[in-house]
């Protein structure tokens, strides 16, 4: 059933291709009108996560999950938190391990299938006793983690989690990694590999024997990086096993709460396999929207007025759900 038509009108005329639609909001959007309250929580494995709250005293909470090498401070995160406040929700933008401005304690960090940390955040929010309903929002890698969490073991998702929205999700990681290796995406890969190297440098003393940063400059793609670092650090045999295990597309048929995935057809990061039409047609809880434009975590409507379709669409989707 639910492949839904998109109402996204596209960005302004000067957002003329996928790369402009991706890069300009990422680098030049300003969203400073939101003040977070930071809280640090301890994880079950004795590490920590930093949570950034935007609280208005509501009984509904939106938990927002950022993308690769992002943080709660990214403009798209702040903009979404502000929008959720406008529709009567508190917002909790949480930071992956080592993404809050301080390295985490353990060798393990974050990865595409790190649903345990999302579950820790959900459980912590519920245990505050302040919230009767939880709504999940994820961007890119955070979207994959969100969809993975909802579909892998749907019976273990707390009943207070009512709905979810995800944007720009590489839900088939193997093919998306090949897409990212294309020459047109070289500028993105170079940026990711540079910031990931900084994270590894912080962990040098913890790296297992034989794992070094020697010849790091020769790494050009995610499979090369993940084969060498992500997979062995997090218990996967290699990058292929990591991608196969953590891709959320395989779990979409199991989702049992209203969930919307918005992937732009011109997203430079996404392969054809990242548009799960068959899964949407067969699962009445899973809605797929495929706007022609938007880039990767872009979706600007009016850049100068700071109007973004992703925020409007999320508010519309959550507000359209039947009241219990």
ZIQUI-V585560 format. One record per pair of residues at least 12 apart in sequence whose C-alpha atoms are under 10 Angstrom apart, sorted by the first residue. I is the first residue (numbers start at 1). J is the second residue. If there is no record, write none. Layout:
i=I j=J
i=I j=J
This chain:
i=1 j=277
i=1 j=278
i=1 j=279
i=1 j=280
i=1 j=281
i=1 j=282
i=1 j=283
i=1 j=284
i=1 j=285
i=1 j=286
i=1 j=287
i=1 j=288
i=2 j=260
i=2 j=277
i=2 j=278
i=2 j=279
i=2 j=280
i=2 j=281
i=2 j=282
i=2 j=283
i=2 j=284
i=2 j=285
i=2 j=286
i=2 j=287
i=2 j=288
i=2 j=289
i=3 j=260
i=3 j=261
i=3 j=276
i=3 j=277
i=3 j=278
i=3 j=279
i=3 j=280
i=3 j=281
i=3 j=282
i=3 j=284
i=3 j=286
i=3 j=287
i=3 j=288
i=3 j=289
i=3 j=290
i=4 j=260
i=4 j=262
i=4 j=280
i=4 j=281
i=4 j=287
i=4 j=288
i=4 j=289
i=4 j=290
i=4 j=291
i=5 j=288
i=5 j=289
i=5 j=290
i=5 j=291
i=6 j=262
i=6 j=264
i=6 j=288
i=6 j=289
i=6 j=290
i=6 j=291
i=6 j=292
i=6 j=313
i=7 j=289
i=7 j=290
i=7 j=291
i=7 j=309
i=7 j=313
i=8 j=264
i=8 j=289
i=8 j=290
i=8 j=291
i=8 j=292
i=8 j=293
i=8 j=294
i=8 j=299
i=8 j=300
i=8 j=301
i=8 j=308
i=8 j=309
i=8 j=310
i=8 j=312
i=8 j=313
i=9 j=291
i=9 j=292
i=9 j=293
i=9 j=294
i=9 j=299
i=9 j=300
i=9 j=301
i=9 j=309
i=10 j=291
i=10 j=292
i=10 j=293
i=10 j=294
i=10 j=299
i=10 j=300
i=10 j=301
i=10 j=302
i=10 j=309
i=11 j=293
i=11 j=294
i=11 j=295
i=11 j=298
i=11 j=299
i=11 j=300
i=11 j=301
i=11 j=302
i=11 j=303
i=11 j=307
i=11 j=308
i=11 j=309
i=12 j=300
i=12 j=301
i=12 j=302
i=12 j=303
i=12 j=304
i=15 j=293
i=15 j=294
i=15 j=295
i=15 j=300
i=15 j=301
i=15 j=303
i=16 j=293
i=17 j=266
i=17 j=267
i=17 j=268
i=17 j=293
i=17 j=294
i=17 j=295
i=18 j=264
i=18 j=265
i=18 j=266
i=18 j=267
i=18 j=268
i=18 j=269
i=18 j=293
i=18 j=294
i=18 j=295
i=18 j=296
i=18 j=298
i=19 j=184
i=19 j=185
i=19 j=266
i=19 j=267
i=19 j=268
i=19 j=294
i=19 j=295
i=19 j=296
i=19 j=298
i=20 j=294
i=20 j=295
i=20 j=296
i=20 j=298
i=21 j=266
i=21 j=267
i=21 j=268
i=21 j=293
i=21 j=294
i=21 j=295
i=21 j=296
i=21 j=297
i=21 j=298
i=21 j=299
i=21 j=300
i=22 j=266
i=22 j=267
i=22 j=268
i=22 j=269
i=22 j=294
i=22 j=295
i=22 j=296
i=22 j=297
i=22 j=298
i=22 j=299
i=22 j=300
i=23 j=188
i=23 j=295
i=23 j=296
i=23 j=297
i=23 j=298
i=24 j=298
i=24 j=300
i=24 j=303
i=25 j=75
i=25 j=76
i=25 j=295
i=25 j=296
i=25 j=297
i=25 j=298
i=25 j=299
i=25 j=300
i=25 j=303
i=25 j=306
i=25 j=308
i=26 j=74
i=26 j=75
i=26 j=76
i=26 j=296
i=26 j=297
i=26 j=298
i=27 j=74
i=27 j=75
i=28 j=75
i=28 j=303
i=29 j=74
i=29 j=75
i=29 j=76
i=29 j=79
i=29 j=300
i=29 j=303
i=29 j=304
i=29 j=306
i=30 j=74
i=30 j=75
i=30 j=76
i=30 j=78
i=30 j=79
i=30 j=303
i=30 j=304
i=30 j=306
i=31 j=73
i=31 j=74
i=31 j=75
i=31 j=76
i=31 j=77
i=31 j=78
i=31 j=79
i=31 j=82
i=31 j=306
i=32 j=73
i=32 j=75
i=32 j=78
i=32 j=79
i=33 j=78
i=33 j=79
i=33 j=82
i=34 j=54
i=34 j=73
i=34 j=78
i=34 j=79
i=34 j=81
i=34 j=82
i=35 j=52
i=35 j=53
i=35 j=54
i=35 j=55
i=35 j=78
i=35 j=82
i=36 j=51
i=36 j=52
i=36 j=53
i=36 j=54
i=36 j=55
i=36 j=72
i=36 j=73
i=36 j=78
i=36 j=81
i=36 j=91
i=36 j=92
i=36 j=93
i=37 j=51
i=37 j=52
i=37 j=53
i=37 j=54
i=37 j=55
i=37 j=92
i=38 j=50
i=38 j=51
i=38 j=52
i=38 j=53
i=38 j=54
i=38 j=92
i=38 j=93
i=38 j=94
i=38 j=100
i=39 j=51
i=39 j=52
i=39 j=53
i=39 j=94
i=40 j=52
i=40 j=94
i=41 j=120
i=41 j=121
i=41 j=124
i=42 j=120
i=42 j=124
i=43 j=116
i=43 j=117
i=43 j=120
i=43 j=121
i=43 j=124
i=44 j=116
i=44 j=117
i=44 j=120
i=45 j=106
i=46 j=105
i=46 j=106
i=47 j=97
i=47 j=104
i=47 j=105
i=47 j=106
i=47 j=108
i=47 j=109
i=48 j=96
i=48 j=97
i=48 j=98
i=48 j=103
i=48 j=104
i=48 j=105
i=48 j=106
i=48 j=117
i=49 j=94
i=49 j=95
i=49 j=96
i=49 j=97
i=49 j=98
i=49 j=99
i=49 j=100
i=49 j=104
i=49 j=117
i=49 j=120
i=49 j=121
i=50 j=71
i=50 j=72
i=50 j=93
i=50 j=94
i=50 j=95
i=50 j=96
i=50 j=97
i=50 j=98
i=50 j=99
i=50 j=100
i=50 j=101
i=50 j=102
i=50 j=104
i=50 j=121
i=51 j=63
i=51 j=72
i=51 j=92
i=51 j=93
i=51 j=94
i=51 j=95
i=51 j=96
i=51 j=100
i=51 j=121
i=52 j=64
i=52 j=71
i=52 j=72
i=52 j=73
i=52 j=78
i=52 j=81
i=52 j=91
i=52 j=92
i=52 j=93
i=52 j=94
i=52 j=95
i=52 j=100
i=53 j=72
i=53 j=81
i=53 j=90
i=53 j=91
i=53 j=92
i=53 j=93
i=53 j=94
i=54 j=78
i=54 j=81
i=54 j=82
i=54 j=84
i=54 j=85
i=54 j=89
i=54 j=90
i=54 j=91
i=54 j=92
i=54 j=93
i=55 j=81
i=55 j=85
i=55 j=89
i=55 j=90
i=55 j=91
i=55 j=92
i=56 j=85
i=56 j=86
i=56 j=88
i=56 j=89
i=56 j=90
i=56 j=91
i=57 j=85
i=57 j=88
i=57 j=89
i=57 j=90
i=57 j=130
i=57 j=131
i=58 j=85
i=58 j=88
i=58 j=89
i=58 j=90
i=58 j=91
i=58 j=130
i=58 j=131
i=58 j=132
i=58 j=133
i=59 j=88
i=59 j=89
i=59 j=90
i=59 j=129
i=59 j=130
i=59 j=131
i=59 j=132
i=59 j=133
i=59 j=134
i=60 j=84
i=60 j=85
i=60 j=87
i=60 j=88
i=60 j=89
i=60 j=90
i=60 j=91
i=60 j=130
i=60 j=131
i=60 j=132
i=60 j=133
i=60 j=134
i=60 j=135
i=60 j=160
i=60 j=161
i=60 j=162
i=61 j=84
i=61 j=85
i=61 j=88
i=61 j=89
i=61 j=90
i=61 j=91
i=61 j=92
i=61 j=122
i=61 j=125
i=61 j=126
i=61 j=130
i=61 j=131
i=61 j=132
i=61 j=133
i=61 j=134
i=61 j=135
i=61 j=136
i=61 j=161
i=62 j=80
i=62 j=81
i=62 j=84
i=62 j=85
i=62 j=88
i=62 j=89
i=62 j=90
i=62 j=91
i=62 j=92
i=62 j=93
i=62 j=122
i=62 j=133
i=62 j=134
i=62 j=135
i=62 j=136
i=62 j=137
i=62 j=161
i=62 j=163
i=62 j=164
i=63 j=81
i=63 j=84
i=63 j=89
i=63 j=90
i=63 j=91
i=63 j=92
i=63 j=93
i=63 j=94
i=63 j=118
i=63 j=121
i=63 j=122
i=63 j=125
i=63 j=134
i=63 j=135
i=63 j=136
i=63 j=137
i=63 j=138
i=63 j=161
i=63 j=164
i=64 j=77
i=64 j=78
i=64 j=80
i=64 j=81
i=64 j=84
i=64 j=91
i=64 j=92
i=64 j=93
i=64 j=94
i=64 j=95
i=64 j=118
i=64 j=135
i=64 j=136
i=64 j=137
i=64 j=138
i=64 j=139
i=64 j=142
i=64 j=143
i=64 j=146
i=64 j=164
i=64 j=165
i=64 j=166
i=65 j=77
i=65 j=92
i=65 j=93
i=65 j=94
i=65 j=95
i=65 j=96
i=65 j=118
i=65 j=136
i=65 j=137
i=65 j=138
i=65 j=139
i=65 j=140
i=65 j=141
i=65 j=142
i=65 j=143
i=65 j=144
i=65 j=145
i=65 j=146
i=65 j=166
i=66 j=93
i=66 j=94
i=66 j=95
i=66 j=96
i=66 j=99
i=66 j=137
i=66 j=138
i=66 j=139
i=66 j=140
i=66 j=141
i=66 j=142
i=66 j=143
i=66 j=145
i=67 j=95
i=67 j=96
i=67 j=112
i=67 j=138
i=67 j=139
i=67 j=140
i=67 j=141
i=67 j=142
i=67 j=143
i=67 j=144
i=67 j=145
i=67 j=167
i=67 j=168
i=67 j=169
i=67 j=297
i=68 j=96
i=68 j=99
i=68 j=110
i=68 j=111
i=68 j=112
i=68 j=139
i=68 j=140
i=68 j=141
i=68 j=142
i=68 j=192
i=68 j=196
i=69 j=95
i=69 j=96
i=69 j=98
i=69 j=99
i=69 j=110
i=69 j=141
i=69 j=191
i=69 j=192
i=69 j=193
i=69 j=195
i=69 j=196
i=69 j=199
i=70 j=95
i=70 j=96
i=70 j=99
i=70 j=100
i=70 j=139
i=70 j=141
i=70 j=142
i=71 j=93
i=71 j=94
i=71 j=95
i=71 j=96
i=71 j=97
i=71 j=98
i=71 j=99
i=71 j=100
i=71 j=101
i=72 j=92
i=72 j=93
i=72 j=94
i=72 j=95
i=72 j=96
i=72 j=99
i=72 j=100
i=73 j=93
i=73 j=94
i=73 j=95
i=73 j=99
i=73 j=100
i=74 j=93
i=76 j=139
i=76 j=297
i=76 j=298
i=76 j=308
i=76 j=310
i=76 j=311
i=77 j=91
i=77 j=92
i=77 j=93
i=77 j=94
i=77 j=137
i=77 j=138
i=77 j=139
i=77 j=311
i=78 j=91
i=78 j=93
i=79 j=306
i=79 j=307
i=79 j=308
i=79 j=310
i=79 j=311
i=80 j=93
i=80 j=137
i=80 j=308
i=80 j=310
i=80 j=311
i=80 j=312
i=80 j=314
i=80 j=315
i=81 j=93
i=81 j=137
i=81 j=311
i=82 j=311
i=83 j=310
i=83 j=311
i=83 j=312
i=83 j=314
i=83 j=315
i=84 j=135
i=84 j=311
i=84 j=312
i=84 j=314
i=84 j=315
i=84 j=318
i=86 j=315
i=87 j=315
i=87 j=316
i=87 j=318
i=87 j=319
i=88 j=315
i=89 j=131
i=89 j=133
i=89 j=134
i=89 j=135
i=90 j=131
i=90 j=134
i=91 j=134
i=91 j=135
i=91 j=136
i=92 j=121
i=92 j=122
i=92 j=125
i=92 j=136
i=93 j=121
i=93 j=137
i=94 j=117
i=94 j=118
i=94 j=121
i=95 j=110
i=95 j=117
i=95 j=118
i=96 j=109
i=96 j=110
i=96 j=111
i=96 j=114
i=96 j=117
i=96 j=118
i=96 j=142
i=97 j=109
i=97 j=110
i=97 j=111
i=97 j=117
i=98 j=110
i=98 j=199
i=98 j=202
i=99 j=199
i=102 j=199
i=102 j=202
i=103 j=199
i=103 j=200
i=103 j=202
i=103 j=203
i=104 j=199
i=104 j=202
i=104 j=203
i=105 j=203
i=105 j=206
i=106 j=203
i=106 j=206
i=107 j=200
i=107 j=202
i=107 j=203
i=107 j=204
i=107 j=205
i=107 j=206
i=107 j=207
i=107 j=208
i=107 j=233
i=107 j=234
i=108 j=203
i=108 j=206
i=108 j=207
i=108 j=230
i=108 j=232
i=108 j=233
i=108 j=234
i=108 j=235
i=109 j=199
i=109 j=200
i=109 j=203
i=109 j=230
i=109 j=233
i=109 j=234
i=110 j=230
i=110 j=234
i=111 j=141
i=111 j=142
i=111 j=144
i=111 j=145
i=111 j=226
i=111 j=230
i=111 j=231
i=111 j=234
i=111 j=242
i=111 j=246
i=112 j=140
i=112 j=141
i=112 j=142
i=112 j=143
i=112 j=144
i=112 j=145
i=112 j=146
i=112 j=148
i=112 j=170
i=112 j=171
i=112 j=173
i=112 j=230
i=112 j=242
i=112 j=243
i=112 j=245
i=112 j=246
i=112 j=247
i=112 j=248
i=113 j=141
i=113 j=142
i=113 j=144
i=113 j=145
i=113 j=146
i=113 j=147
i=113 j=148
i=113 j=149
i=113 j=234
i=113 j=242
i=113 j=243
i=113 j=245
i=113 j=246
i=113 j=247
i=113 j=248
i=114 j=141
i=114 j=142
i=114 j=144
i=114 j=145
i=114 j=146
i=114 j=148
i=114 j=149
i=114 j=234
i=114 j=246
i=115 j=142
i=115 j=144
i=115 j=145
i=115 j=146
i=115 j=147
i=115 j=148
i=115 j=149
i=115 j=150
i=115 j=152
i=115 j=246
i=116 j=145
i=116 j=149
i=117 j=145
i=118 j=136
i=118 j=142
i=118 j=145
i=118 j=146
i=118 j=149
i=119 j=146
i=119 j=149
i=119 j=150
i=119 j=156
i=119 j=157
i=119 j=158
i=122 j=134
i=122 j=135
i=122 j=136
i=122 j=157
i=122 j=158
i=122 j=160
i=122 j=161
i=123 j=157
i=123 j=158
i=126 j=158
i=126 j=160
i=126 j=161
i=131 j=160
i=132 j=159
i=132 j=160
i=132 j=161
i=132 j=162
i=133 j=158
i=133 j=159
i=133 j=160
i=133 j=161
i=133 j=162
i=133 j=163
i=134 j=158
i=134 j=159
i=134 j=160
i=134 j=161
i=134 j=162
i=134 j=163
i=134 j=164
i=135 j=160
i=135 j=161
i=135 j=162
i=135 j=163
i=135 j=164
i=135 j=165
i=135 j=259
i=135 j=318
i=136 j=150
i=136 j=161
i=136 j=162
i=136 j=163
i=136 j=164
i=136 j=165
i=136 j=166
i=136 j=259
i=137 j=163
i=137 j=164
i=137 j=165
i=137 j=166
i=137 j=167
i=137 j=259
i=137 j=260
i=137 j=261
i=137 j=314
i=138 j=164
i=138 j=165
i=138 j=166
i=138 j=167
i=138 j=168
i=138 j=169
i=138 j=261
i=139 j=165
i=139 j=166
i=139 j=167
i=139 j=168
i=139 j=169
i=139 j=170
i=139 j=261
i=139 j=262
i=139 j=296
i=139 j=297
i=139 j=310
i=140 j=166
i=140 j=167
i=140 j=168
i=140 j=169
i=140 j=170
i=140 j=171
i=140 j=263
i=140 j=269
i=140 j=270
i=140 j=296
i=140 j=297
i=141 j=166
i=141 j=167
i=141 j=168
i=141 j=169
i=141 j=170
i=141 j=171
i=141 j=173
i=142 j=166
i=142 j=167
i=142 j=168
i=142 j=169
i=142 j=170
i=143 j=164
i=143 j=165
i=143 j=166
i=143 j=167
i=143 j=168
i=143 j=169
i=143 j=170
i=143 j=171
i=143 j=248
i=143 j=261
i=143 j=262
i=144 j=166
i=144 j=167
i=144 j=168
i=144 j=169
i=144 j=170
i=144 j=171
i=144 j=172
i=144 j=173
i=144 j=246
i=144 j=247
i=144 j=248
i=144 j=249
i=145 j=166
i=145 j=169
i=145 j=171
i=145 j=246
i=145 j=247
i=145 j=248
i=146 j=164
i=146 j=165
i=146 j=166
i=146 j=169
i=146 j=248
i=147 j=164
i=147 j=165
i=147 j=166
i=147 j=169
i=147 j=171
i=147 j=247
i=147 j=248
i=147 j=249
i=147 j=250
i=147 j=251
i=147 j=252
i=147 j=254
i=147 j=255
i=147 j=259
i=147 j=260
i=147 j=261
i=148 j=171
i=148 j=245
i=148 j=246
i=148 j=247
i=148 j=248
i=148 j=249
i=148 j=250
i=148 j=251
i=148 j=252
i=148 j=254
i=148 j=255
i=149 j=248
i=149 j=251
i=149 j=255
i=150 j=163
i=150 j=164
i=150 j=248
i=150 j=251
i=150 j=252
i=150 j=254
i=150 j=255
i=150 j=256
i=150 j=257
i=150 j=259
i=151 j=248
i=151 j=249
i=151 j=250
i=151 j=251
i=151 j=252
i=151 j=253
i=151 j=254
i=151 j=255
i=151 j=256
i=151 j=257
i=152 j=246
i=152 j=248
i=152 j=250
i=152 j=251
i=152 j=252
i=152 j=253
i=152 j=254
i=152 j=255
i=153 j=251
i=153 j=254
i=153 j=255
i=154 j=251
i=154 j=254
i=154 j=255
i=154 j=256
i=154 j=257
i=155 j=254
i=155 j=255
i=155 j=256
i=157 j=255
i=157 j=256
i=157 j=257
i=159 j=257
i=161 j=257
i=162 j=256
i=162 j=257
i=162 j=258
i=162 j=259
i=162 j=318
i=162 j=321
i=163 j=256
i=163 j=257
i=163 j=258
i=163 j=259
i=163 j=260
i=163 j=285
i=163 j=317
i=163 j=318
i=163 j=321
i=164 j=257
i=164 j=258
i=164 j=259
i=164 j=260
i=164 j=261
i=164 j=286
i=164 j=314
i=164 j=317
i=164 j=318
i=165 j=258
i=165 j=259
i=165 j=260
i=165 j=261
i=165 j=262
i=165 j=286
i=165 j=287
i=165 j=310
i=165 j=313
i=165 j=314
i=165 j=315
i=165 j=317
i=165 j=318
i=166 j=259
i=166 j=260
i=166 j=261
i=166 j=262
i=166 j=263
i=166 j=288
i=166 j=310
i=166 j=314
i=167 j=260
i=167 j=261
i=167 j=262
i=167 j=263
i=167 j=264
i=167 j=289
i=167 j=296
i=167 j=297
i=167 j=298
i=167 j=299
i=167 j=310
i=167 j=314
i=168 j=261
i=168 j=262
i=168 j=263
i=168 j=264
i=168 j=265
i=168 j=267
i=168 j=268
i=168 j=269
i=168 j=270
i=168 j=274
i=168 j=275
i=168 j=290
i=168 j=294
i=168 j=295
i=168 j=296
i=168 j=297
i=168 j=298
i=168 j=299
i=169 j=247
i=169 j=248
i=169 j=249
i=169 j=261
i=169 j=262
i=169 j=263
i=169 j=264
i=169 j=267
i=169 j=269
i=169 j=270
i=169 j=274
i=169 j=275
i=169 j=296
i=169 j=297
i=170 j=247
i=170 j=248
i=170 j=249
i=170 j=263
i=170 j=267
i=170 j=269
i=170 j=270
i=170 j=271
i=170 j=272
i=170 j=273
i=170 j=274
i=170 j=275
i=171 j=243
i=171 j=246
i=171 j=247
i=171 j=248
i=171 j=249
i=171 j=250
i=171 j=251
i=171 j=252
i=171 j=263
i=171 j=270
i=171 j=271
i=171 j=273
i=171 j=274
i=171 j=275
i=171 j=276
i=172 j=243
i=172 j=244
i=172 j=246
i=172 j=247
i=172 j=248
i=172 j=249
i=172 j=250
i=172 j=270
i=172 j=271
i=172 j=272
i=172 j=273
i=172 j=274
i=172 j=275
i=172 j=276
i=173 j=239
i=173 j=240
i=173 j=242
i=173 j=243
i=173 j=244
i=173 j=245
i=173 j=246
i=173 j=247
i=173 j=248
i=173 j=249
i=173 j=270
i=173 j=271
i=173 j=273
i=173 j=274
i=174 j=222
i=174 j=223
i=174 j=239
i=174 j=240
i=174 j=241
i=174 j=242
i=174 j=243
i=174 j=244
i=174 j=246
i=174 j=247
i=174 j=271
i=174 j=273
i=175 j=243
i=175 j=269
i=175 j=270
i=175 j=271
i=175 j=272
i=175 j=273
i=175 j=274
i=176 j=222
i=176 j=243
i=176 j=268
i=176 j=269
i=176 j=270
i=176 j=271
i=176 j=272
i=176 j=273
i=176 j=274
i=177 j=221
i=177 j=222
i=177 j=223
i=177 j=243
i=177 j=269
i=177 j=270
i=177 j=271
i=178 j=221
i=178 j=222
i=178 j=223
i=178 j=269
i=178 j=270
i=178 j=271
i=179 j=221
i=179 j=268
i=179 j=269
i=179 j=270
i=179 j=271
i=179 j=272
i=180 j=221
i=180 j=222
i=180 j=223
i=180 j=268
i=180 j=269
i=180 j=270
i=180 j=271
i=181 j=220
i=181 j=221
i=181 j=222
i=181 j=223
i=181 j=269
i=182 j=221
i=182 j=268
i=182 j=269
i=184 j=268
i=185 j=268
i=185 j=269
i=186 j=220
i=186 j=221
i=188 j=268
i=188 j=269
i=189 j=219
i=189 j=220
i=189 j=221
i=189 j=222
i=190 j=217
i=190 j=219
i=190 j=220
i=190 j=221
i=192 j=221
i=192 j=222
i=193 j=216
i=193 j=217
i=193 j=219
i=193 j=220
i=193 j=221
i=193 j=222
i=193 j=225
i=194 j=216
i=194 j=217
i=196 j=225
i=197 j=213
i=197 j=216
i=197 j=217
i=197 j=225
i=200 j=212
i=200 j=213
i=200 j=229
i=201 j=213
i=207 j=229
i=207 j=233
i=208 j=232
i=208 j=233
i=211 j=228
i=211 j=229
i=211 j=232
i=211 j=233
i=212 j=228
i=212 j=229
i=213 j=228
i=213 j=229
i=216 j=228
i=222 j=239
i=223 j=238
i=223 j=239
i=223 j=240
i=223 j=242
i=223 j=243
i=224 j=238
i=224 j=239
i=225 j=239
i=226 j=238
i=226 j=239
i=226 j=240
i=226 j=242
i=226 j=243
i=227 j=239
i=227 j=240
i=227 j=241
i=227 j=242
i=230 j=242
i=231 j=243
i=247 j=274
i=248 j=274
i=249 j=273
i=249 j=274
i=249 j=275
i=249 j=276
i=249 j=279
i=250 j=276
i=250 j=279
i=251 j=279
i=252 j=276
i=252 j=279
i=252 j=280
i=252 j=282
i=252 j=283
i=252 j=285
i=252 j=286
i=253 j=278
i=253 j=279
i=253 j=280
i=253 j=281
i=253 j=282
i=253 j=283
i=253 j=284
i=253 j=285
i=253 j=286
i=254 j=279
i=254 j=283
i=254 j=285
i=254 j=286
i=255 j=283
i=255 j=284
i=255 j=285
i=255 j=286
i=256 j=283
i=256 j=284
i=256 j=285
i=256 j=286
i=257 j=284
i=257 j=285
i=257 j=286
i=258 j=283
i=258 j=284
i=258 j=285
i=258 j=286
i=258 j=287
i=258 j=317
i=258 j=318
i=258 j=321
i=259 j=280
i=259 j=284
i=259 j=285
i=259 j=286
i=259 j=287
i=259 j=288
i=259 j=317
i=259 j=318
i=260 j=280
i=260 j=285
i=260 j=286
i=260 j=287
i=260 j=288
i=260 j=289
i=260 j=313
i=260 j=314
i=260 j=317
i=260 j=318
i=261 j=275
i=261 j=276
i=261 j=280
i=261 j=286
i=261 j=287
i=261 j=288
i=261 j=289
i=261 j=290
i=262 j=275
i=262 j=287
i=262 j=288
i=262 j=289
i=262 j=290
i=262 j=291
i=262 j=294
i=262 j=297
i=262 j=310
i=262 j=313
i=262 j=314
i=263 j=275
i=263 j=276
i=263 j=288
i=263 j=289
i=263 j=290
i=263 j=291
i=263 j=292
i=263 j=293
i=263 j=294
i=263 j=295
i=263 j=296
i=263 j=297
i=264 j=289
i=264 j=290
i=264 j=291
i=264 j=292
i=264 j=293
i=264 j=294
i=264 j=295
i=264 j=296
i=264 j=297
i=264 j=298
i=264 j=299
i=265 j=289
i=265 j=290
i=265 j=291
i=265 j=292
i=265 j=293
i=265 j=294
i=265 j=295
i=265 j=296
i=266 j=290
i=266 j=291
i=266 j=292
i=266 j=293
i=266 j=294
i=266 j=295
i=266 j=296
i=267 j=291
i=267 j=292
i=267 j=293
i=267 j=294
i=267 j=295
i=267 j=296
i=267 j=297
i=267 j=298
i=268 j=294
i=268 j=295
i=268 j=296
i=269 j=295
i=269 j=296
i=270 j=295
i=270 j=296
i=275 j=288
i=275 j=289
i=275 j=290
i=276 j=288
i=277 j=289
i=277 j=290
i=294 j=308
i=294 j=309
i=294 j=310
i=297 j=310
i=298 j=310
i=299 j=311
